Each structure stands twice: as structure tokens, then as C-alpha cells.
Amino acid sequence: MENRNSFQNAKANMFKWIRRIILVGFVSLIGVFSFYYWGTYSEGIRSGMIVKISKKGLLFKTYEGQLNLQTFGANKSPNMVSESFEFSVESDKADVIKALEEASLSGERVSLKYTEHLAKFFWRGDTKYFVTEVERIK
């Protein structure tokens, strides 16, 4: 009888430890996911002309855009080098999307403030760069 109780106690302790390990693993996964989802790697500003802004996706609709930077080459030539910057916009930023659409139609230069996230997720956008603010350059 005593042997049976010690076996049941050992079994109960083993299940207790297994539950603890699973809980620690689950909390760790949530922590790592949160770090990559909300973590910001860098912030910056890029200026140029909006080439396109579109709503894309089959299941998850995301806003994607492209900015033509129109930089001058490293050599001392007056010729412009066309370089593009691909970005995403979160769906809840209606004012940013509207400003980007207006700037795209007017062809004016804009400055885009953006954040670069640590990872990209397919339901969030095609890039790691997310525009947070648009400033029109007069």
C-alpha cells in the first residue's frame, strides 16, 4: 500500500513538472512573438515621389506603396539615379493612406516617417517598413 502511494506521489510530481515546463515554454513563445511583432529595429525619414499605393491581398488586405527617391549619383554627374523604397501602411492609419493617395495623384514630393520592424508577418504587410506619417513638401 505504501509503495502504491509513493508511486502516485511520484506520478503527480512528474505531471506537475510537465505542466510547469509547458507553461514556461508557452509564456516564452508569447514573449518571443511579442518581441518580433511589436519590436522596432529602426526609425527614419525618406523623401521622394510616391509611385504607387495599393491595397493588396487575397485573405488579408494590406496597403503597399513605393517611393521613388530620385537621388543624385555618387559620381559628380547631374543625372538623377532612380531608386525606390517599398513600404507598407497599417490598415488603421486612414489619414496616412489618404495623404499618400493624394500625393501620388498630385506628383508632389513627400517625406515619409517610417519604422522598421524586426520581422514581417504576411497578415501585416509585404515589407518590414511601415509608414507612420506623411509630410508634403511644398
VOSE-162899 format. One record per atom (N, C-alpha, C, O): residue in one letter; x, y, z. Coordinates in nm, 2 decimals. Layout:
VOSE-162899
<r a <X Y Z>>
...
end
This chain:
VOSE-162899
<r m <0.08 -0.12 0.00>>
<r m <0.00 0.00 0.00>>
<r m <0.09 0.13 0.00>>
<r m <0.06 0.22 -0.07>>
<r e <0.19 0.12 0.08>>
<r e <0.28 0.24 0.09>>
<r e <0.36 0.26 -0.04>>
<r e <0.38 0.37 -0.08>>
<r n <0.39 0.15 -0.11>>
<r n <0.46 0.15 -0.24>>
<r n <0.37 0.22 -0.34>>
<r n <0.41 0.29 -0.43>>
<r r <0.24 0.19 -0.33>>
<r r <0.14 0.24 -0.43>>
<r r <0.13 0.39 -0.41>>
<r r <0.12 0.47 -0.51>>
<r n <0.12 0.44 -0.29>>
<r n <0.11 0.58 -0.26>>
<r n <0.24 0.66 -0.30>>
<r n <0.23 0.77 -0.36>>
<r s <0.35 0.60 -0.28>>
<r s <0.48 0.67 -0.33>>
<r s <0.48 0.68 -0.48>>
<r s <0.53 0.77 -0.54>>
<r f <0.43 0.57 -0.55>>
<r f <0.42 0.57 -0.69>>
<r f <0.32 0.68 -0.74>>
<r f <0.35 0.75 -0.84>>
<r q <0.21 0.70 -0.68>>
<r q <0.11 0.80 -0.71>>
<r q <0.17 0.94 -0.68>>
<r q <0.14 1.03 -0.76>>
<r n <0.24 0.96 -0.58>>
<r n <0.30 1.09 -0.55>>
<r n <0.41 1.12 -0.65>>
<r n <0.42 1.23 -0.70>>
<r a <0.49 1.02 -0.69>>
<r a <0.59 1.05 -0.79>>
<r a <0.53 1.08 -0.93>>
<r a <0.57 1.17 -1.00>>
<r k <0.42 1.01 -0.96>>
<r k <0.34 1.04 -1.08>>
<r k <0.28 1.18 -1.08>>
<r k <0.29 1.25 -1.18>>
<r a <0.23 1.22 -0.96>>
<r a <0.17 1.35 -0.95>>
<r a <0.28 1.46 -0.96>>
<r a <0.25 1.56 -1.03>>
<r n <0.39 1.44 -0.90>>
<r n <0.50 1.53 -0.91>>
<r n <0.55 1.54 -1.06>>
<r n <0.59 1.65 -1.10>>
<r m <0.56 1.43 -1.13>>
<r m <0.60 1.43 -1.27>>
<r m <0.51 1.52 -1.35>>
<r m <0.55 1.60 -1.43>>
<r f <0.38 1.50 -1.34>>
<r f <0.28 1.57 -1.41>>
<r f <0.28 1.72 -1.37>>
<r f <0.27 1.81 -1.46>>
<r k <0.31 1.75 -1.25>>
<r k <0.33 1.89 -1.21>>
<r k <0.44 1.96 -1.28>>
<r k <0.43 2.07 -1.32>>
<r w <0.56 1.89 -1.29>>
<r w <0.67 1.94 -1.36>>
<r w <0.65 1.95 -1.51>>
<r w <0.69 2.05 -1.57>>
<r i <0.58 1.86 -1.57>>
<r i <0.55 1.87 -1.71>>
<r i <0.46 1.99 -1.73>>
<r i <0.48 2.06 -1.83>>
<r r <0.36 2.01 -1.65>>
<r r <0.28 2.13 -1.67>>
<r r <0.36 2.26 -1.65>>
<r r <0.33 2.35 -1.73>>
<r r <0.45 2.26 -1.56>>
<r r <0.53 2.38 -1.54>>
<r r <0.62 2.41 -1.67>>
<r r <0.63 2.52 -1.71>>
<r i <0.68 2.30 -1.72>>
<r i <0.76 2.31 -1.84>>
<r i <0.68 2.36 -1.96>>
<r i <0.73 2.45 -2.03>>
<r i <0.56 2.31 -1.97>>
<r i <0.47 2.35 -2.08>>
<r i <0.43 2.50 -2.06>>
<r i <0.43 2.57 -2.16>>
<r l <0.40 2.54 -1.94>>
<r l <0.36 2.67 -1.92>>
<r l <0.48 2.77 -1.94>>
<r l <0.46 2.88 -2.01>>
<r v <0.60 2.74 -1.90>>
<r v <0.72 2.82 -1.92>>
<r v <0.74 2.83 -2.07>>
<r v <0.78 2.94 -2.12>>
<r g <0.73 2.72 -2.15>>
<r g <0.75 2.72 -2.29>>
<r g <0.65 2.81 -2.36>>
<r g <0.68 2.88 -2.45>>
<r f <0.52 2.80 -2.32>>
<r f <0.42 2.88 -2.38>>
<r f <0.44 3.03 -2.35>>
<r f <0.42 3.11 -2.45>>
<r v <0.47 3.06 -2.23>>
<r v <0.50 3.20 -2.20>>
<r v <0.62 3.26 -2.27>>
<r v <0.62 3.37 -2.32>>
<r s <0.72 3.17 -2.29>>
<r s <0.84 3.21 -2.37>>
<r s <0.80 3.24 -2.51>>
<r s <0.85 3.33 -2.57>>
<r l <0.72 3.15 -2.57>>
<r l <0.68 3.17 -2.71>>
<r l <0.60 3.30 -2.73>>
<r l <0.62 3.37 -2.83>>
<r i <0.51 3.33 -2.63>>
<r i <0.44 3.45 -2.64>>
<r i <0.53 3.57 -2.63>>
<r i <0.52 3.67 -2.70>>
<r g <0.63 3.56 -2.54>>
<r g <0.73 3.67 -2.53>>
<r g <0.81 3.69 -2.66>>
<r g <0.83 3.81 -2.70>>
<r v <0.86 3.59 -2.72>>
<r v <0.94 3.60 -2.84>>
<r v <0.85 3.65 -2.96>>
<r v <0.89 3.74 -3.03>>
<r f <0.73 3.60 -2.97>>
<r f <0.64 3.65 -3.07>>
<r f <0.61 3.80 -3.05>>
<r f <0.61 3.88 -3.15>>
<r s <0.58 3.84 -2.93>>
<r s <0.56 3.99 -2.90>>
<r s <0.68 4.07 -2.93>>
<r s <0.66 4.18 -2.99>>
<r f <0.80 4.02 -2.90>>
<r f <0.92 4.10 -2.93>>
<r f <0.93 4.12 -3.08>>
<r f <0.97 4.23 -3.12>>
<r y <0.91 4.02 -3.16>>
<r y <0.92 4.03 -3.31>>
<r y <0.81 4.11 -3.37>>
<r y <0.83 4.17 -3.47>>
<r y <0.69 4.10 -3.31>>
<r y <0.57 4.16 -3.37>>
<r y <0.57 4.31 -3.34>>
<r y <0.55 4.39 -3.43>>
<r w <0.60 4.35 -3.22>>
<r w <0.60 4.49 -3.18>>
<r w <0.74 4.56 -3.18>>
<r w <0.74 4.68 -3.17>>
<r g <0.84 4.48 -3.18>>
<r g <0.97 4.54 -3.17>>
<r g <1.01 4.62 -3.29>>
<r g <0.98 4.59 -3.41>>
<r t <1.07 4.74 -3.27>>
<r t <1.11 4.83 -3.37>>
<r t <1.27 4.82 -3.39>>
<r t <1.34 4.85 -3.29>>
<r y <1.32 4.80 -3.51>>
<r y <1.46 4.79 -3.53>>
<r y <1.52 4.93 -3.55>>
<r y <1.62 4.97 -3.50>>
<r s <1.44 5.01 -3.64>>
<r s <1.49 5.15 -3.67>>
<r s <1.37 5.24 -3.70>>
<r s <1.26 5.19 -3.73>>
<r e <1.40 5.37 -3.70>>
<r e <1.31 5.47 -3.74>>
<r e <1.38 5.57 -3.83>>
<r e <1.50 5.59 -3.82>>
<r g <1.31 5.62 -3.93>>
<r g <1.37 5.72 -4.02>>
<r g <1.28 5.80 -4.10>>
<r g <1.15 5.79 -4.09>>
<r i <1.34 5.87 -4.19>>
<r i <1.26 5.96 -4.29>>
<r i <1.32 5.93 -4.43>>
<r i <1.44 5.93 -4.44>>
<r r <1.23 5.92 -4.52>>
<r r <1.28 5.91 -4.66>>
<r r <1.19 6.01 -4.74>>
<r r <1.07 6.02 -4.72>>
<r s <1.25 6.07 -4.84>>
<r s <1.18 6.17 -4.92>>
<r s <1.19 6.13 -5.07>>
<r s <1.28 6.07 -5.12>>
<r g <1.08 6.17 -5.14>>
<r g <1.07 6.14 -5.28>>
<r g <0.93 6.16 -5.33>>
<r g <0.85 6.23 -5.27>>
<r m <0.90 6.09 -5.44>>
<r m <0.77 6.10 -5.50>>
<r m <0.70 5.96 -5.49>>
<r m <0.77 5.86 -5.52>>
<r i <0.58 5.96 -5.46>>
<r i <0.50 5.84 -5.45>>
<r i <0.47 5.78 -5.59>>
<r i <0.41 5.85 -5.67>>
<r v <0.52 5.66 -5.61>>
<r v <0.50 5.60 -5.74>>
<r v <0.36 5.52 -5.74>>
<r v <0.29 5.53 -5.84>>
<r k <0.34 5.45 -5.63>>
<r k <0.21 5.38 -5.62>>
<r k <0.17 5.35 -5.48>>
<r k <0.26 5.35 -5.39>>
<r i <0.05 5.34 -5.45>>
<r i <-0.01 5.30 -5.33>>
<r i <-0.13 5.21 -5.36>>
<r i <-0.22 5.25 -5.44>>
<r s <-0.13 5.09 -5.31>>
<r s <-0.24 4.99 -5.35>>
<r s <-0.27 4.91 -5.23>>
<r s <-0.20 4.89 -5.14>>
<r k <-0.40 4.86 -5.24>>
<r k <-0.45 4.76 -5.14>>
<r k <-0.44 4.63 -5.20>>
<r k <-0.50 4.60 -5.30>>
<r k <-0.36 4.54 -5.13>>
<r k <-0.33 4.41 -5.19>>
<r k <-0.37 4.29 -5.09>>
<r k <-0.39 4.32 -4.97>>
<r g <-0.38 4.18 -5.15>>
<r g <-0.40 4.06 -5.07>>
<r g <-0.53 3.98 -5.10>>
<r g <-0.63 4.04 -5.13>>
<r l <-0.53 3.85 -5.09>>
<r l <-0.64 3.77 -5.11>>
<r l <-0.73 3.76 -4.98>>
<r l <-0.84 3.79 -4.98>>
<r l <-0.66 3.72 -4.87>>
<r l <-0.73 3.70 -4.74>>
<r l <-0.71 3.82 -4.65>>
<r l <-0.81 3.87 -4.59>>
<r f <-0.59 3.86 -4.64>>
<r f <-0.55 3.98 -4.56>>
<r f <-0.52 4.09 -4.65>>
<r f <-0.42 4.09 -4.71>>
<r k <-0.60 4.20 -4.65>>
<r k <-0.58 4.32 -4.73>>
<r k <-0.48 4.41 -4.66>>
<r k <-0.50 4.44 -4.54>>
<r t <-0.37 4.44 -4.73>>
<r t <-0.27 4.53 -4.68>>
<r t <-0.24 4.64 -4.78>>
<r t <-0.27 4.63 -4.90>>
<r y <-0.20 4.76 -4.73>>
<r y <-0.16 4.87 -4.81>>
<r y <-0.01 4.87 -4.84>>
<r y <0.07 4.87 -4.74>>
<r e <0.02 4.87 -4.96>>
<r e <0.16 4.86 -5.00>>
<r e <0.19 4.98 -5.09>>
<r e <0.10 5.02 -5.17>>
<r g <0.31 5.04 -5.08>>
<r g <0.34 5.15 -5.16>>
<r g <0.49 5.15 -5.21>>
<r g <0.57 5.07 -5.16>>
<r q <0.52 5.24 -5.30>>
<r q <0.66 5.26 -5.35>>
<r q <0.69 5.40 -5.36>>
<r q <0.61 5.48 -5.42>>
<r l <0.80 5.44 -5.31>>
<r l <0.85 5.58 -5.32>>
<r l <0.97 5.59 -5.41>>
<r l <1.07 5.51 -5.39>>
<r n <0.97 5.68 -5.51>>
<r n <1.09 5.70 -5.59>>
<r n <1.17 5.80 -5.52>>
<r n <1.13 5.92 -5.51>>
<r l <1.29 5.77 -5.48>>
<r l <1.38 5.85 -5.40>>
<r l <1.45 5.96 -5.49>>
<r l <1.48 6.07 -5.43>>
<r q <1.47 5.94 -5.61>>
<r q <1.53 6.04 -5.70>>
<r q <1.66 6.10 -5.64>>
<r q <1.67 6.22 -5.62>>
<r t <1.75 6.01 -5.62>>
<r t <1.88 6.06 -5.56>>
<r t <1.98 6.09 -5.67>>
<r t <1.97 6.05 -5.78>>
<r f <2.08 6.17 -5.63>>
<r f <2.18 6.20 -5.72>>
<r f <2.29 6.10 -5.70>>
<r f <2.31 6.05 -5.59>>
<r g <2.36 6.06 -5.81>>
<r g <2.46 5.96 -5.81>>
<r g <2.58 6.00 -5.73>>
<r g <2.60 6.11 -5.70>>
<r a <2.66 5.90 -5.69>>
<r a <2.78 5.92 -5.62>>
<r a <2.88 6.00 -5.70>>
<r a <2.96 6.08 -5.64>>
<r n <2.88 5.97 -5.83>>
<r n <2.98 6.05 -5.91>>
<r n <2.92 6.19 -5.93>>
<r n <2.80 6.21 -5.91>>
<r k <3.00 6.28 -5.97>>
<r k <2.96 6.42 -5.97>>
<r k <2.88 6.45 -6.10>>
<r k <2.91 6.55 -6.17>>
<r s <2.79 6.37 -6.13>>
<r s <2.71 6.39 -6.25>>
<r s <2.57 6.45 -6.21>>
<r s <2.52 6.41 -6.10>>
<r p <2.52 6.54 -6.29>>
<r p <2.39 6.60 -6.26>>
<r p <2.27 6.50 -6.28>>
<r p <2.15 6.54 -6.26>>
<r n <2.30 6.38 -6.34>>
<r n <2.19 6.29 -6.37>>
<r n <2.13 6.23 -6.24>>
<r n <2.20 6.19 -6.15>>
<r m <2.00 6.21 -6.24>>
<r m <1.93 6.15 -6.13>>
<r m <1.94 6.00 -6.14>>
<r m <1.92 5.95 -6.24>>
<r v <1.96 5.94 -6.02>>
<r v <1.95 5.79 -6.02>>
<r v <1.82 5.75 -5.96>>
<r v <1.78 5.80 -5.85>>
<r s <1.75 5.67 -6.03>>
<r s <1.61 5.63 -5.98>>
<r s <1.63 5.51 -5.88>>
<r s <1.67 5.40 -5.92>>
<r e <1.59 5.53 -5.76>>
<r e <1.60 5.43 -5.66>>
<r e <1.46 5.43 -5.59>>
<r e <1.41 5.53 -5.56>>
<r s <1.41 5.31 -5.56>>
<r s <1.28 5.30 -5.50>>
<r s <1.28 5.25 -5.36>>
<r s <1.38 5.17 -5.32>>
<r f <1.19 5.28 -5.28>>
<r f <1.17 5.24 -5.14>>
<r f <1.03 5.18 -5.13>>
<r f <0.93 5.25 -5.14>>
<r e <1.03 5.05 -5.10>>
<r e <0.90 4.98 -5.08>>
<r e <0.86 4.99 -4.94>>
<r e <0.94 4.97 -4.85>>
<r f <0.73 5.01 -4.91>>
<r f <0.68 5.03 -4.77>>
<r f <0.54 4.97 -4.76>>
<r f <0.47 4.95 -4.86>>
<r s <0.50 4.95 -4.64>>
<r s <0.36 4.91 -4.61>>
<r s <0.30 5.02 -4.51>>
<r s <0.37 5.09 -4.45>>
<r v <0.17 5.02 -4.51>>
<r v <0.09 5.10 -4.42>>
<r v <-0.01 5.02 -4.35>>
<r v <-0.08 4.94 -4.41>>
<r e <-0.02 5.04 -4.22>>
<r e <-0.12 4.96 -4.14>>
<r e <-0.26 5.01 -4.17>>
<r e <-0.28 5.13 -4.20>>
<r s <-0.35 4.92 -4.18>>
<r s <-0.49 4.95 -4.23>>
<r s <-0.56 5.05 -4.14>>
<r s <-0.65 5.12 -4.19>>
<r d <-0.53 5.06 -4.02>>
<r d <-0.60 5.15 -3.93>>
<r d <-0.55 5.30 -3.94>>
<r d <-0.60 5.39 -3.88>>
<r k <-0.45 5.32 -4.03>>
<r k <-0.40 5.46 -4.05>>
<r k <-0.46 5.52 -4.17>>
<r k <-0.40 5.54 -4.27>>
<r a <-0.59 5.55 -4.16>>
<r a <-0.67 5.61 -4.27>>
<r a <-0.61 5.74 -4.32>>
<r a <-0.61 5.77 -4.44>>
<r d <-0.57 5.83 -4.23>>
<r d <-0.52 5.96 -4.26>>
<r d <-0.39 5.95 -4.34>>
<r d <-0.37 6.03 -4.43>>
<r v <-0.30 5.85 -4.31>>
<r v <-0.18 5.83 -4.38>>
<r v <-0.21 5.78 -4.52>>
<r v <-0.15 5.82 -4.62>>
<r i <-0.30 5.69 -4.53>>
<r i <-0.34 5.63 -4.66>>
<r i <-0.39 5.74 -4.75>>
<r i <-0.36 5.74 -4.87>>
<r k <-0.48 5.82 -4.70>>
<r k <-0.54 5.93 -4.78>>
<r k <-0.43 6.03 -4.83>>
<r k <-0.44 6.07 -4.94>>
<r a <-0.34 6.06 -4.74>>
<r a <-0.23 6.16 -4.77>>
<r a <-0.14 6.10 -4.88>>
<r a <-0.10 6.17 -4.97>>
<r l <-0.12 5.97 -4.87>>
<r l <-0.03 5.90 -4.97>>
<r l <-0.11 5.90 -5.11>>
<r l <-0.04 5.92 -5.21>>
<r e <-0.23 5.87 -5.11>>
<r e <-0.31 5.87 -5.23>>
<r e <-0.31 6.00 -5.30>>
<r e <-0.30 6.02 -5.42>>
<r e <-0.34 6.11 -5.22>>
<r e <-0.34 6.25 -5.27>>
<r e <-0.20 6.28 -5.33>>
<r e <-0.19 6.34 -5.43>>
<r a <-0.09 6.25 -5.26>>
<r a <0.04 6.28 -5.30>>
<r a <0.07 6.21 -5.43>>
<r a <0.14 6.26 -5.52>>
<r s <0.03 6.08 -5.44>>
<r s <0.05 6.00 -5.56>>
<r s <-0.02 6.07 -5.68>>
<r s <0.04 6.07 -5.79>>
<r l <-0.14 6.12 -5.66>>
<r l <-0.21 6.18 -5.77>>
<r l <-0.16 6.31 -5.82>>
<r l <-0.16 6.35 -5.93>>
<r s <-0.11 6.39 -5.72>>
<r s <-0.06 6.52 -5.75>>
<r s <0.09 6.52 -5.80>>
<r s <0.13 6.62 -5.87>>
<r g <0.16 6.42 -5.77>>
<r g <0.30 6.41 -5.81>>
<r g <0.40 6.49 -5.73>>
<r g <0.51 6.51 -5.78>>
<r e <0.36 6.54 -5.62>>
<r e <0.45 6.62 -5.54>>
<r e <0.54 6.54 -5.45>>
<r e <0.52 6.42 -5.43>>
<r r <0.65 6.60 -5.41>>
<r r <0.75 6.53 -5.32>>
<r r <0.69 6.52 -5.18>>
<r r <0.62 6.62 -5.13>>
<r v <0.72 6.42 -5.11>>
<r v <0.68 6.39 -4.97>>
<r v <0.79 6.34 -4.89>>
<r v <0.89 6.28 -4.95>>
<r s <0.78 6.36 -4.76>>
<r s <0.87 6.30 -4.67>>
<r s <0.79 6.19 -4.59>>
<r s <0.69 6.23 -4.53>>
<r l <0.84 6.07 -4.58>>
<r l <0.77 5.97 -4.51>>
<r l <0.85 5.93 -4.39>>
<r l <0.97 5.90 -4.39>>
<r k <0.78 5.94 -4.27>>
<r k <0.84 5.89 -4.15>>
<r k <0.80 5.74 -4.14>>
<r k <0.68 5.71 -4.16>>
<r y <0.90 5.66 -4.11>>
<r y <0.87 5.51 -4.10>>
<r y <0.94 5.45 -3.99>>
<r y <1.03 5.50 -3.93>>
<r t <0.89 5.33 -3.95>>
<r t <0.96 5.24 -3.86>>
<r t <0.98 5.11 -3.93>>
<r t <0.90 5.06 -4.01>>
<r e <1.10 5.05 -3.89>>
<r e <1.14 4.92 -3.95>>
<r e <1.12 4.82 -3.84>>
<r e <1.18 4.83 -3.73>>
<r h <1.04 4.72 -3.86>>
<r h <1.01 4.62 -3.76>>
<r h <1.11 4.50 -3.77>>
<r h <1.18 4.49 -3.88>>
<r l <1.13 4.42 -3.67>>
<r l <1.23 4.32 -3.67>>
<r l <1.19 4.20 -3.77>>
<r l <1.28 4.14 -3.82>>
<r a <1.06 4.18 -3.79>>
<r a <1.02 4.07 -3.87>>
<r a <0.89 4.11 -3.95>>
<r a <0.82 4.20 -3.90>>
<r k <0.87 4.05 -4.06>>
<r k <0.74 4.08 -4.13>>
<r k <0.65 3.96 -4.12>>
<r k <0.69 3.84 -4.12>>
<r f <0.52 3.99 -4.11>>
<r f <0.42 3.88 -4.10>>
<r f <0.32 3.90 -4.21>>
<r f <0.29 4.02 -4.25>>
<r f <0.28 3.80 -4.28>>
<r f <0.20 3.80 -4.40>>
<r f <0.07 3.88 -4.38>>
<r f <0.02 3.94 -4.48>>
<r w <0.01 3.88 -4.27>>
<r w <-0.11 3.95 -4.24>>
<r w <-0.09 4.10 -4.22>>
<r w <-0.19 4.17 -4.21>>
<r r <0.03 4.14 -4.20>>
<r r <0.06 4.28 -4.17>>
<r r <0.10 4.36 -4.29>>
<r r <0.07 4.48 -4.30>>
<r g <0.18 4.30 -4.38>>
<r g <0.23 4.37 -4.50>>
<r g <0.34 4.29 -4.56>>
<r g <0.39 4.20 -4.51>>
<r d <0.38 4.34 -4.68>>
<r d <0.48 4.27 -4.76>>
<r d <0.62 4.31 -4.72>>
<r d <0.72 4.25 -4.75>>
<r t <0.64 4.42 -4.64>>
<r t <0.77 4.47 -4.61>>
<r t <0.78 4.48 -4.45>>
<r t <0.68 4.47 -4.38>>
<r k <0.90 4.51 -4.41>>
<r k <0.93 4.54 -4.27>>
<r k <0.92 4.69 -4.24>>
<r k <0.92 4.73 -4.12>>
<r y <0.90 4.77 -4.34>>
<r y <0.89 4.92 -4.33>>
<r y <0.75 4.97 -4.32>>
<r y <0.67 4.94 -4.42>>
<r f <0.71 5.03 -4.22>>
<r f <0.57 5.08 -4.20>>
<r f <0.57 5.23 -4.19>>
<r f <0.63 5.29 -4.10>>
<r v <0.50 5.30 -4.28>>
<r v <0.49 5.45 -4.28>>
<r v <0.40 5.49 -4.17>>
<r v <0.29 5.43 -4.15>>
<r t <0.44 5.58 -4.09>>
<r t <0.36 5.63 -3.98>>
<r t <0.31 5.77 -4.00>>
<r t <0.21 5.81 -3.94>>
<r e <0.38 5.85 -4.08>>
<r e <0.34 5.99 -4.10>>
<r e <0.39 6.03 -4.24>>
<r e <0.49 5.99 -4.29>>
<r v <0.31 6.12 -4.30>>
<r v <0.34 6.18 -4.44>>
<r v <0.34 6.33 -4.42>>
<r v <0.25 6.39 -4.37>>
<r e <0.45 6.39 -4.47>>
<r e <0.47 6.53 -4.48>>
<r e <0.49 6.57 -4.62>>
<r e <0.58 6.53 -4.69>>
<r r <0.40 6.66 -4.67>>
<r r <0.41 6.71 -4.81>>
<r r <0.51 6.82 -4.81>>
<r r <0.51 6.91 -4.73>>
<r i <0.59 6.81 -4.91>>
<r i <0.70 6.92 -4.93>>
<r i <0.65 7.01 -5.04>>
<r i <0.62 6.97 -5.15>>
<r k <0.64 7.14 -5.00>>
<r k <0.59 7.24 -5.09>>
<r k <0.70 7.29 -5.18>>
<r k <0.68 7.38 -5.27>>
end
